[in-house]
Amino acid sequence: MPSRTKTGLDEDEERVTRAQRLLIGLGAALVHTPFDTTTHDRLRSFLTDDADEVLTSLEALRRRPEAELRARIAELCGHSLLAEGSA
């Protein structure tokens, strides 16, 4: 079995990942109980306190060159990815 190096997320990756998980959970909660004030408060808090920083991190990730993104994905997954158009 190939050895895998445990690689952590950098600050931008961590911030975006945490926000994505939170927002998916809040979205599901809103579907399940659309009038729950706690869910609304948590969403409002995210939008007020964290959204700008998350959007800045997301933009930083989007600016990364494709080769860097592919290398980072491979590093995190523990295997290499084929270039686009490769078989």
Order of alpha helices (4+ residues) and beta strands (2+ residues): alpha-alpha-alpha-alpha
